Amino acid sequence: MRRIYITILLLNVLFFVEAQNSSKNKNTQAVFSTIQVDTLFQDKISIRAIVLDNGKIWYAADQGKFGYYDLKSNKKFEKVIKKDTLNIEFRSIAKTSKFIYALNVANPALLYQISKDGKEVQLVYQENDKKVFYDSMQFWNDKDGIAVGDPIDDCLSVIVTHDGGNTWSKIPNSKLPKVFEGEAHFAASNTNIVIKGNDTWIVSGGKKSRVFYSSDKGNSWEVFETPIVQGKQMTGIFTADFYDKENGFLAGGNYEVLNQNFENKAVTNDGGKTWQLIAEKQGFGYASCVQYVPNSNGKGLVVVGASGLSYSSDGGVTWVQLLQDSSLFTIRFLDKNTAIAAGRNKMIRIRFK
């Protein structure tokens, strides 16, 4: 009788603990239904690359403009980089603990190292080629960073740094995966590269829409097929994000048919090896940026693009439009309830409720 009593007691304890854990997991993510938008600044500018750094929202934009908005002082700092008669357009930005880095698209490629007060600017990499076009840049840590550009030859075009961004060099073609003719990348929101620890994913679009994966900071690569729309110059994956090393999301579509909401979103739960289309003919059309909501167990997703701002609370199965503004190109979360978005002529703060 005593053994039976002890067994029942233990079972009750286990059921209670499981119920508590289940309740905690359910409460981890708040399901959003509305948003509040605050305009941080407006200007004649196009911003596709932002990075968050100690209360400052750094941006790199067209017309050679870069700067930051200080959330503590509510003030904007901006500077313009000029080089000869070039029309410099920045689409990539990244940070270390010491510097900010901004990389332009088109020929010549110009990568600048910027002091954290924004006052000192130094050119640390230049590449001249009529085919050069860099799309995205990220850092693994304070020493190692990577940027990817459209193919110049028949493989990925990748530069890396191992000294904190002071010097950059191209990975030899022999160490990079081959690409198909017409396969490239889209400099839509600085989200062609996703990094989690040492794991790195690079996404492509155009005639082929694929995922390139490296587990060792670009020393070796695997290539995975995706079901995202492809075959034309302006079709494919425009943006990607991973919640952890297993769960990720792709978005994009057809830039020439902005309302096409099929074959434009896919999900993985095996680190990008396989992808499944999701929410076919539902939710948003063309998307330029997708981000996971922090602390959402991989269920919360936010997308900006031609359909405005859309939100999913179930990992991308269903979507709700929370903002109709189609002028936003890129978005990043400050915390699980607050994000910064930027795009055509403005930067805004979004509070999710």
Secondary structure, 3 states (H helix, E strand, C coil): CHHHHHHHHHHHHHHHHHHHHHHHHHHHCCCCCCEEEEEEEEEEEEEEEEEEECCEEEEEECCCEEEEEECCCCEEEEEECCCCCCCCCEEEEEECCCEEEEEECCCCEEEEEEECCCCCEEEEEEECCCCCCEEEEEECCCCCEEEEECCCCCECEEEEECCCCCCCEECCHHHCCECCCCEECCCCCCCCEEEECCEEEEECEECCCEEEEECCCCCCCEEEECCCCCCCCCEEEEEEEECCCCCEEEEEEECCCCCCCCCCEEEECCCCCCCEECCCCCCCCCEEEEEECCCCCCCCEEEEECCEEEEECCCCCCCEEEECCCCEEEEEEEECCEEEEEEEEEEEEEEEC
